[in-house]
Amino acid sequence: MSLYRHVLRSLRRAGDPRPLVIARPFAFSSAEEAAAERRRRKRRLRIEPPLHALRRDPSAPRPPRDPNAPRLPDSTSALVGPRLNLHNRVQSLIRSGDLDSASATARHAVFSSVRPTVFTCNAVMASLLRSRRLDDVVALFTFFFNQSNIVPNVVSYNILINTHCDAGRVDTALDVYRHILDHAPFSPSPVTYRHLTKGLVDSDRIQDAMDLLREMLNRGHAADSLVYNTLMAAFIDSGNMDKALELFDELRERCLVYDGVVHATLMEGYWKRGMDKEAMESYQSLLDRQFKMSPATCNTLIETLLKHDKQAEANKLFEHMLDNHTPPSFVAINTDTYNLMVNQCFKEGKFLEAVEVFHRTGKKPCVMDVSCFNNIIGKLCENGLLSEAEKLFEEMPGKSVNPDALTYGFLVDTCFKERKVDDALRYFEKMVNTVDGAPKVDVGFYNKMFDGLVKAGSVGHALEIFGKMGEKALRPDSASYEILVRGLCKEGNLNRGRDLLEEMVRCRITVSPEFHRFLLDAFVKAGRGDEIERLFVGNAGNVPPQFQQ
């Protein structure tokens, strides 16, 4: 305002009586506010300089790159555009269960202009690890990170360490750990120590696992409760409860908040010694701390309680989880929780109550997945409750869940068992003709249909389905031909059976010794044994050696 007043006084001294109106360049209510805004801009520029201030002078020489500087793995900012599309495509293949195609897609992308990020590589390796294809995981790690110049991150190393530990190669896993310490631009994570500790304990090297725990703490890592839990469980199994309690006390000194799984381990230890009171006191001490526990932790506690006939406490914990489930702020329950409670109902013979538990929701519903539906549908089918299973099957689209081959397998098997052939065919047609979210149909599922239809006396329907396999780019295997030929021979249709057998021989599919004996018996009884002998002349590679002339 001082400048405004100074100009106004000057004009009035000059004899101009008109009021002076000065247009402000900014919409500030006062000059003090404008000055404050200028100060804020200057301060922001000091903290966050503009991009042009960070650009290097293009005429200036580039600084020499340090050849010994370690290369850093991809950050999440690399997962955009075509590389994100590739990642999503691979993840879709993994979710559909087609791990071979997911692996091939990621490997082929290495040689294209859209190379996979480390996150895509990790997703493929983790899926193979879950499927226990351990050698494939090691081969992919070598291909991606040693041969294809992709930089691994700590998750990549953890997957490799977990693989070696599961395969019983703990020393190799320790070599990977030492490689991280010596060469990686990052430190091992708590997950690294969890895998190694478990691997050492599984190999009866408890002392080495204890040494690794001390090394973890000496390197400045926080006390990880799951590492402690693994060691506590090992000492409890060896009968050394005192050492387990000593580790538990050490954990509580180092951590104000720890994973409640350690209490489940302690409870198991007490129950092994017949100390029910102490086990429940340990459980109550955990509840008194009022931790916000993850679903995995609560599931372990529920499983432990149910194992020792503490149904009331398990139900109470289940209700507590339902009440606390308020996503996205806090996820307190998952599908494994429902599986545990449903399985307990079936164990007690409470089949309809299991359906009620499955439909239970708290403040907000839990997002179900196909494995959760498969768990209860499979058990309903096993206990002859096909109608209840079908009702849940009909609910799946409304929950945005696509049935997979296992879902249809349960229903088809039960339909055949209850002699509902038309219903089995209806489910099969629905499965193979679904476009959106269609499950992957393999030869094994077709063989399931062939077997069920042949046993039900519907060989004609089986042959119709057999003739359409080519539309799904599937080739029948030896089991496919054997099921159909046996069914045709038992019906007396030897001519059609011989046609299929000729096709089998042309495709160079090996005939098992048992099947060869069946064919000889069937055709000899009909006075046509020479046809089988002539069929296999010149096709000795398709006949078992003991039957070759």
C-alpha positions as CSV (number, residue, x, y, z in Angstrom):
1,M,0.0,0.0,0.0
2,S,2.9,2.4,0.5
3,L,3.5,2.8,-3.3
4,Y,-0.2,3.4,-3.9
5,R,-0.3,6.2,-1.3
6,H,2.9,7.8,-2.6
7,V,1.5,8.0,-6.1
8,L,-1.8,9.3,-4.8
9,R,-0.1,12.1,-2.8
10,S,2.0,13.1,-5.9
11,L,-1.1,13.5,-8.1
12,R,-3.0,15.5,-5.5
13,R,-0.1,17.8,-5.1
14,A,-0.2,18.4,-8.9
15,G,-3.9,19.5,-8.5
16,D,-5.7,16.5,-10.0
17,P,-8.8,15.9,-7.8
18,R,-9.8,12.6,-9.5
19,P,-9.5,9.5,-7.4
20,L,-6.7,7.3,-8.6
21,V,-7.6,3.6,-9.5
22,I,-4.7,1.3,-10.1
23,A,-5.4,-2.1,-11.7
24,R,-3.8,-4.9,-9.8
25,P,-2.1,-7.5,-11.9
26,F,-3.0,-10.3,-9.4
27,A,-6.2,-11.0,-7.5
28,F,-4.7,-10.3,-4.1
29,S,-6.7,-8.5,-1.4
30,S,-3.7,-6.6,-0.2
31,A,-0.1,-5.9,-1.1
32,E,1.0,-7.8,2.0
33,E,-0.7,-11.0,0.5
34,A,1.1,-10.4,-2.8
35,A,4.4,-10.1,-1.1
36,A,3.8,-13.3,0.9
37,E,3.0,-15.1,-2.3
38,R,6.2,-13.9,-3.9
39,R,8.1,-15.2,-0.8
40,R,6.4,-18.5,-1.2
41,R,7.3,-18.8,-4.8
42,K,11.0,-18.0,-4.1
43,R,11.0,-20.6,-1.3
44,R,9.4,-23.2,-3.6
45,L,12.0,-22.5,-6.3
46,R,14.8,-23.1,-3.8
47,I,13.3,-26.4,-2.8
48,E,12.0,-27.6,-6.2
49,P,14.0,-25.8,-8.9
50,P,12.4,-25.7,-12.4
51,L,13.3,-28.4,-14.9
52,H,15.4,-26.1,-17.0
53,A,17.6,-25.5,-14.0
54,L,18.3,-29.2,-13.8
55,R,19.1,-29.7,-17.5
56,R,22.7,-30.2,-18.3
57,D,24.2,-27.8,-20.9
58,P,24.1,-29.9,-24.1
59,S,27.4,-28.3,-25.2
60,A,29.2,-29.4,-22.0
61,P,31.1,-32.6,-22.0
62,R,29.4,-35.6,-20.4
63,P,31.0,-36.7,-17.1
64,P,32.6,-40.2,-17.4
65,R,30.4,-43.0,-16.2
66,D,31.8,-45.2,-13.5
67,P,32.1,-48.7,-15.0
68,N,32.0,-50.2,-11.5
69,A,28.8,-48.5,-10.4
70,P,26.1,-51.2,-10.0
71,R,23.1,-51.1,-12.3
72,L,19.8,-50.5,-10.5
73,P,16.7,-52.6,-11.1
74,D,13.5,-51.2,-12.7
75,S,11.4,-48.9,-10.6
76,T,7.6,-49.0,-10.8
77,S,7.7,-46.0,-13.2
78,A,9.1,-48.4,-15.8
79,L,5.8,-50.3,-15.7
80,V,3.9,-48.1,-18.1
81,G,2.7,-48.2,-21.7
82,P,3.5,-51.3,-23.8
83,R,5.5,-52.8,-20.9
84,L,2.5,-52.5,-18.6
85,N,0.3,-54.1,-21.3
86,L,2.8,-57.0,-21.6
87,H,2.8,-57.4,-17.8
88,N,-1.0,-57.5,-17.7
89,R,-1.1,-60.0,-20.5
90,V,1.3,-62.3,-18.6
91,Q,-0.7,-61.9,-15.4
92,S,-3.9,-62.9,-17.2
93,L,-2.2,-66.1,-18.4
94,I,-1.0,-66.8,-14.9
95,R,-4.4,-66.3,-13.4
96,S,-5.9,-68.6,-16.0
97,G,-3.4,-71.3,-15.0
98,D,-1.6,-71.3,-18.4
99,L,1.9,-71.0,-16.9
100,D,3.7,-72.3,-19.9
101,S,2.2,-69.6,-22.1
102,A,3.0,-67.0,-19.5
103,S,6.6,-68.1,-19.4
104,A,6.9,-68.2,-23.2
105,T,5.3,-64.7,-23.6
106,A,7.8,-63.2,-21.1
107,R,10.8,-65.0,-22.6
108,H,9.9,-64.0,-26.2
109,A,9.5,-60.4,-25.1
110,V,13.1,-60.3,-24.1
111,F,14.0,-60.3,-27.9
112,S,11.4,-57.7,-28.8
113,S,11.3,-54.0,-28.6
114,V,9.1,-54.2,-25.5
115,R,11.3,-55.9,-23.0
116,P,9.7,-57.2,-19.8
117,T,10.3,-55.4,-16.5
118,V,11.7,-57.2,-13.5
119,F,8.1,-57.2,-12.1
120,T,6.9,-59.3,-15.0
121,C,9.9,-61.7,-14.6
122,N,9.2,-62.0,-10.9
123,A,5.5,-62.7,-11.5
124,V,6.3,-65.7,-13.9
125,M,8.9,-67.1,-11.5
126,A,6.6,-66.8,-8.5
127,S,3.8,-68.6,-10.3
128,L,6.1,-71.5,-11.2
129,L,7.3,-71.6,-7.6
130,R,3.8,-71.9,-6.4
131,S,3.3,-74.8,-8.8
132,R,6.4,-76.5,-7.4
133,R,8.2,-76.3,-10.8
134,L,11.5,-75.5,-9.0
135,D,13.9,-76.3,-11.8
136,D,12.0,-74.0,-14.2
137,V,12.3,-71.2,-11.7
138,V,16.1,-71.5,-11.5
139,A,16.3,-71.8,-15.3
140,L,14.2,-68.6,-15.8
141,F,16.2,-66.7,-13.2
142,T,19.4,-67.6,-15.2
143,F,17.7,-66.6,-18.5
144,F,16.3,-63.3,-17.4
145,F,19.0,-61.9,-15.1
146,N,22.2,-63.7,-16.1
147,Q,21.7,-64.0,-19.8
148,S,19.2,-61.2,-20.8
149,N,20.8,-58.3,-19.0
150,I,17.7,-57.6,-16.9
151,V,18.6,-56.4,-13.4
152,P,17.0,-58.4,-10.5
153,N,15.6,-56.8,-7.4
154,V,15.4,-58.2,-3.9
155,V,12.1,-60.0,-4.8
156,S,13.9,-61.8,-7.6
157,Y,16.5,-63.0,-5.2
158,N,14.0,-64.0,-2.6
159,I,12.1,-66.2,-5.1
160,L,15.4,-67.9,-6.0
161,I,16.4,-68.4,-2.4
162,N,12.9,-69.8,-1.6
163,T,13.2,-72.2,-4.6
164,H,16.6,-73.5,-3.5
165,C,15.4,-73.9,0.1
166,D,12.3,-75.8,-1.0
167,A,14.5,-78.1,-3.2
168,G,16.7,-78.8,-0.2
169,R,19.7,-76.8,-1.5
170,V,20.1,-74.6,1.5
171,D,23.8,-74.0,0.9
172,T,23.1,-72.8,-2.6
173,A,20.5,-70.4,-1.1
174,L,23.1,-69.1,1.3
175,D,25.4,-68.5,-1.6
176,V,22.7,-66.4,-3.2
177,Y,22.3,-64.5,0.1
178,R,26.1,-63.8,0.2
179,H,25.9,-62.6,-3.4
180,I,23.3,-60.0,-2.4
181,L,25.6,-58.8,0.4
182,D,28.6,-58.6,-1.9
183,H,27.2,-57.3,-5.2
184,A,23.7,-56.1,-5.0
185,P,22.9,-52.3,-4.7
186,F,20.4,-53.2,-1.9
187,S,20.2,-55.1,1.3
188,P,18.4,-58.4,2.0
189,S,14.8,-58.0,3.2
190,P,13.1,-59.6,6.1
191,V,11.6,-62.1,3.6
192,T,15.1,-63.2,2.7
193,Y,15.9,-64.2,6.3
194,R,12.5,-65.9,6.6
195,H,13.2,-68.2,3.7
196,L,16.7,-68.9,4.8
197,T,15.7,-69.6,8.4
198,K,13.0,-72.0,7.4
199,G,15.4,-73.7,5.0
200,L,18.0,-74.2,7.7
201,V,15.4,-75.4,10.2
202,D,14.0,-77.9,7.7
203,S,17.5,-79.2,7.2
204,D,18.0,-79.7,11.0
205,R,20.5,-76.9,11.2
206,I,18.9,-75.0,14.1
207,Q,22.2,-73.6,15.3
208,D,23.0,-72.1,11.9
209,A,19.5,-70.6,11.8
210,M,20.2,-69.0,15.2
211,D,23.5,-67.6,13.9
212,L,21.6,-66.2,10.9
213,L,19.2,-64.5,13.3
214,R,22.0,-62.8,15.1
215,E,23.6,-61.8,11.8
216,M,20.2,-60.2,10.8
217,L,20.1,-58.2,14.0
218,N,23.8,-57.2,13.8
219,R,23.3,-55.8,10.3
220,G,20.7,-53.4,11.7
221,H,17.6,-55.2,10.6
222,A,14.5,-55.0,12.8
223,A,13.5,-58.1,14.7
224,D,11.2,-60.0,12.4
225,S,8.6,-61.9,14.3
226,L,8.2,-64.6,11.6
227,V,11.9,-65.4,11.8
228,Y,11.6,-65.7,15.5
229,N,8.4,-67.8,15.0
230,T,10.3,-70.3,12.8
231,L,13.0,-70.8,15.4
232,M,10.5,-71.0,18.3
233,A,8.6,-73.7,16.4
234,A,11.8,-75.6,15.8
235,F,12.8,-75.6,19.5
236,I,9.2,-76.6,20.5
237,D,9.4,-79.6,18.1
238,S,12.7,-80.6,19.6
239,G,11.2,-80.4,23.1
240,N,13.1,-77.3,24.2
241,M,10.1,-75.1,25.4
242,D,12.3,-73.0,27.6
243,K,14.4,-71.8,24.6
244,A,11.2,-71.0,22.7
245,L,10.0,-68.9,25.6
246,E,13.4,-67.2,25.8
247,L,13.1,-66.2,22.2
248,F,9.6,-65.0,22.7
249,D,10.6,-62.8,25.6
250,E,13.5,-61.4,23.4
251,L,11.0,-60.6,20.6
252,R,8.7,-58.7,23.0
253,E,11.6,-56.7,24.2
254,R,12.6,-55.7,20.7
255,C,9.1,-55.2,19.2
256,L,6.1,-53.4,20.7
257,V,4.0,-54.8,17.9
258,Y,4.7,-58.3,16.5
259,D,2.9,-61.0,14.5
260,G,0.3,-62.9,16.4
261,V,1.4,-66.1,14.7
262,V,4.0,-66.6,17.4
263,H,1.2,-67.0,19.9
264,A,-0.3,-69.8,17.8
265,T,3.1,-71.5,17.9
266,L,3.3,-71.1,21.7
267,M,-0.2,-72.4,22.1
268,E,0.7,-75.5,20.1
269,G,3.8,-76.0,22.3
270,Y,1.7,-75.8,25.5
271,W,-0.9,-78.2,24.1
272,K,1.7,-80.7,23.3
273,R,2.6,-80.7,26.9
274,G,-1.0,-80.9,28.0
275,M,-1.0,-77.3,29.4
276,D,-4.4,-76.2,28.1
277,K,-4.7,-73.3,30.6
278,E,-1.4,-71.8,29.7
279,A,-2.2,-72.1,26.0
280,M,-5.4,-70.1,26.4
281,E,-3.7,-67.6,28.7
282,S,-1.2,-67.0,25.9
283,Y,-4.1,-66.5,23.4
284,Q,-5.8,-64.1,25.8
285,S,-2.6,-62.1,26.3
286,L,-2.5,-61.6,22.5
287,L,-6.1,-60.4,22.5
288,D,-5.5,-58.0,25.4
289,R,-2.8,-56.2,23.3
290,Q,-5.6,-55.3,20.8
291,F,-3.3,-55.6,17.7
292,K,-4.9,-55.0,14.3
293,M,-4.0,-58.5,13.0
294,S,-3.8,-59.4,9.3
295,P,-6.1,-62.1,7.9
296,A,-3.2,-64.5,7.6
297,T,-2.4,-64.2,11.3
298,C,-6.1,-64.6,12.4
299,N,-6.4,-67.6,10.0
300,T,-3.5,-69.3,11.7
301,L,-5.1,-68.7,15.1
302,I,-8.5,-70.0,14.0
303,E,-6.8,-73.1,12.5
304,T,-5.0,-73.7,15.8
305,L,-8.1,-73.2,17.9
306,L,-10.2,-75.5,15.7
307,K,-7.5,-78.1,15.8
308,H,-7.8,-78.3,19.6
309,D,-11.6,-78.2,19.7
310,K,-12.0,-74.5,20.7
311,Q,-14.9,-73.9,18.4
312,A,-16.4,-71.2,20.6
313,E,-13.2,-69.1,20.6
314,A,-12.7,-69.7,16.8
315,N,-16.3,-68.5,16.1
316,K,-15.8,-65.5,18.3
317,L,-12.6,-64.6,16.5
318,F,-14.4,-65.0,13.1
319,E,-17.1,-62.6,14.2
320,H,-14.5,-60.1,15.3
321,M,-12.8,-60.3,11.9
322,L,-16.1,-59.7,10.2
323,D,-16.8,-56.6,12.3
324,N,-13.3,-55.2,11.6
325,H,-13.4,-55.8,7.9
326,T,-13.8,-52.3,6.5
327,P,-11.9,-52.2,3.2
328,P,-10.1,-50.2,1.8
329,S,-9.1,-48.8,5.2
330,F,-8.5,-52.2,6.7
331,V,-8.8,-55.7,5.4
332,A,-9.5,-58.1,8.2
333,I,-10.7,-61.2,6.4
334,N,-10.0,-63.1,3.2
335,T,-11.2,-66.2,1.4
336,D,-8.9,-68.5,3.4
337,T,-10.9,-67.5,6.5
338,Y,-14.1,-68.6,4.8
339,N,-12.5,-71.9,3.7
340,L,-11.4,-72.7,7.3
341,M,-14.9,-72.0,8.7
342,V,-16.7,-73.9,5.9
343,N,-14.4,-76.9,6.2
344,Q,-15.1,-77.1,9.9
345,C,-18.8,-77.1,9.3
346,F,-18.4,-80.0,6.8
347,K,-16.2,-81.8,9.3
348,E,-19.0,-81.6,11.9
349,G,-21.6,-82.7,9.3
350,K,-23.3,-79.3,9.2
351,F,-23.6,-79.0,5.4
352,L,-26.3,-76.3,5.2
353,E,-24.7,-74.3,8.0
354,A,-21.6,-74.3,5.8
355,V,-23.6,-72.5,3.1
356,E,-24.8,-70.0,5.7
357,V,-21.2,-69.3,6.9
358,F,-20.1,-68.9,3.3
359,H,-22.7,-66.1,2.8
360,R,-21.9,-64.3,6.1
361,T,-20.7,-60.7,5.7
362,G,-19.7,-58.1,8.3
363,K,-19.8,-54.4,7.7
364,K,-18.6,-54.9,4.2
365,P,-18.5,-58.1,2.1
366,C,-15.3,-60.0,1.4
367,V,-14.4,-60.3,-2.3
368,M,-14.6,-64.0,-3.1
369,D,-12.4,-65.7,-5.7
370,V,-12.8,-68.9,-7.7
371,S,-10.8,-71.1,-5.2
372,C,-13.2,-70.1,-2.4
373,F,-16.2,-71.1,-4.5
374,N,-14.5,-74.3,-5.6
375,N,-13.8,-75.3,-2.0
376,I,-17.5,-75.3,-0.9
377,I,-18.9,-76.5,-4.3
378,G,-16.5,-79.5,-4.3
379,K,-17.5,-80.4,-0.7
380,L,-21.2,-80.1,-1.5
381,C,-20.7,-82.3,-4.5
382,E,-18.8,-84.9,-2.4
383,N,-21.7,-85.1,0.0
384,G,-24.4,-85.4,-2.6
385,L,-25.8,-81.9,-2.4
386,L,-25.7,-81.1,-6.1
387,S,-28.6,-78.7,-6.0
388,E,-26.9,-76.6,-3.3
389,A,-23.7,-76.7,-5.4
390,E,-25.6,-75.6,-8.5
391,K,-27.1,-72.6,-6.6
392,L,-23.6,-71.4,-5.6
393,F,-22.5,-71.9,-9.2
394,E,-25.3,-69.7,-10.4
395,E,-24.1,-67.0,-7.9
396,M,-20.6,-66.8,-9.3
397,P,-21.3,-64.3,-12.3
398,G,-23.1,-61.9,-9.9
399,K,-19.9,-61.9,-7.7
400,S,-17.7,-61.3,-10.8
401,V,-16.1,-64.7,-10.4
402,N,-15.5,-66.9,-13.5
403,P,-15.8,-70.6,-13.0
404,D,-12.6,-72.6,-13.9
405,A,-12.1,-76.1,-15.1
406,L,-12.1,-77.4,-11.5
407,T,-15.5,-75.9,-10.9
408,Y,-17.0,-77.6,-13.9
409,G,-15.2,-80.8,-13.0
410,F,-16.9,-81.0,-9.7
411,L,-20.3,-80.5,-11.3
412,V,-19.8,-82.9,-14.2
413,D,-18.5,-85.7,-12.0
414,T,-21.4,-85.4,-9.6
415,C,-23.9,-85.3,-12.5
416,F,-22.5,-88.5,-13.9
417,K,-22.5,-90.0,-10.4
418,E,-26.2,-89.2,-10.1
419,R,-26.9,-90.4,-13.7
420,K,-27.8,-86.9,-14.9
421,V,-26.1,-87.2,-18.3
422,D,-28.0,-84.3,-19.9
423,D,-26.9,-82.0,-17.1
424,A,-23.3,-83.1,-17.4
425,L,-23.4,-82.4,-21.2
426,R,-25.0,-79.0,-20.5
427,Y,-22.2,-78.0,-18.1
428,F,-19.6,-79.2,-20.6
429,E,-21.2,-77.2,-23.5
430,K,-21.4,-74.1,-21.3
431,M,-17.7,-74.5,-20.4
432,V,-16.3,-75.0,-23.9
433,N,-18.6,-72.3,-25.5
434,T,-18.1,-69.6,-23.0
435,V,-16.3,-66.6,-24.6
436,D,-15.6,-64.1,-21.8
437,G,-13.6,-65.6,-18.9
438,A,-13.6,-69.1,-20.5
439,P,-11.5,-71.6,-18.5
440,K,-8.7,-73.4,-20.2
441,V,-10.0,-76.9,-21.3
442,D,-7.4,-79.5,-21.7
443,V,-7.4,-83.1,-23.0
444,G,-7.8,-84.4,-19.5
445,F,-11.2,-82.8,-19.1
446,Y,-12.4,-84.2,-22.5
447,N,-11.2,-87.7,-21.3
448,K,-13.3,-87.1,-18.1
449,M,-16.4,-86.5,-20.4
450,F,-15.6,-89.6,-22.5
451,D,-15.3,-91.8,-19.5
452,G,-18.5,-90.6,-18.0
453,L,-20.5,-90.9,-21.2
454,V,-19.1,-94.3,-22.0
455,K,-20.0,-95.6,-18.5
456,A,-23.5,-94.1,-18.9
457,G,-24.0,-95.9,-22.2
458,S,-23.8,-92.7,-24.3
459,V,-20.9,-93.6,-26.6
460,G,-22.5,-91.6,-29.4
461,H,-22.4,-88.4,-27.5
462,A,-18.8,-89.1,-26.6
463,L,-17.9,-89.6,-30.3
464,E,-19.6,-86.3,-31.1
465,I,-17.5,-84.4,-28.6
466,F,-14.4,-86.3,-29.8
467,G,-15.1,-85.0,-33.4
468,K,-15.1,-81.4,-32.2
469,M,-11.8,-81.5,-30.3
470,G,-10.0,-80.1,-33.3
471,E,-12.1,-76.9,-33.1
472,K,-10.4,-76.2,-29.7
473,A,-6.9,-76.9,-31.2
474,L,-6.7,-80.1,-29.0
475,R,-5.3,-83.4,-30.0
476,P,-6.6,-86.6,-28.3
477,D,-4.0,-88.7,-26.4
478,S,-3.8,-92.4,-25.8
479,A,-6.4,-92.3,-23.0
480,S,-8.9,-90.6,-25.3
481,Y,-8.6,-93.4,-27.9
482,E,-8.5,-96.1,-25.3
483,I,-11.7,-95.0,-23.5
484,L,-13.7,-94.7,-26.8
485,V,-12.4,-97.9,-28.4
486,R,-13.2,-99.9,-25.3
487,G,-16.7,-98.4,-25.2
488,L,-17.3,-99.2,-28.9
489,C,-16.0,-102.8,-28.5
490,K,-18.2,-103.5,-25.5
491,E,-21.2,-102.3,-27.5
492,G,-20.2,-104.6,-30.3
493,N,-19.4,-101.7,-32.7
494,L,-16.0,-103.2,-33.8
495,N,-16.0,-101.5,-37.2
496,R,-16.1,-98.0,-35.6
497,G,-13.6,-99.1,-33.0
498,R,-11.2,-100.4,-35.7
499,D,-11.5,-97.0,-37.5
500,L,-10.5,-95.2,-34.3
501,L,-7.7,-97.7,-33.8
502,E,-6.4,-97.1,-37.3
503,E,-6.4,-93.3,-36.6
504,M,-4.5,-94.0,-33.4
505,V,-1.9,-96.0,-35.2
506,R,-1.5,-93.3,-37.9
507,C,-0.9,-90.7,-35.3
508,R,1.8,-92.9,-33.8
509,I,0.2,-93.0,-30.4
510,T,1.6,-95.9,-28.4
511,V,-0.7,-98.7,-27.3
512,S,-0.3,-99.9,-23.7
513,P,0.2,-103.7,-23.1
514,E,-3.2,-103.9,-21.2
515,F,-5.1,-102.2,-24.1
516,H,-3.4,-104.5,-26.6
517,R,-4.5,-107.5,-24.7
518,F,-8.1,-106.1,-24.6
519,L,-8.1,-105.6,-28.3
520,L,-6.9,-109.1,-29.1
521,D,-9.5,-110.6,-26.8
522,A,-12.4,-108.5,-28.2
523,F,-11.5,-109.1,-31.9
524,V,-10.6,-112.8,-31.5
525,K,-13.9,-113.5,-29.9
526,A,-15.6,-111.9,-32.9
527,G,-13.4,-114.0,-35.2
528,R,-11.5,-110.9,-36.4
529,G,-8.2,-111.3,-34.6
530,D,-6.2,-111.3,-37.9
531,E,-7.4,-107.6,-38.4
532,I,-5.6,-106.5,-35.3
533,E,-2.4,-108.4,-36.3
534,R,-2.5,-106.8,-39.8
535,L,-3.1,-103.4,-38.3
536,F,0.0,-103.4,-36.3
537,V,2.2,-104.9,-39.0
538,G,4.6,-102.2,-40.1
539,N,3.7,-100.1,-37.0
540,A,5.9,-101.9,-34.5
541,G,6.8,-98.6,-32.8
542,N,3.2,-98.3,-31.6
543,V,3.1,-101.8,-30.1
544,P,4.7,-102.8,-26.8
545,P,7.9,-104.9,-27.3
546,Q,6.4,-108.0,-25.7
547,F,3.7,-108.1,-28.3
548,Q,5.9,-107.5,-31.3
549,Q,6.5,-110.6,-33.6
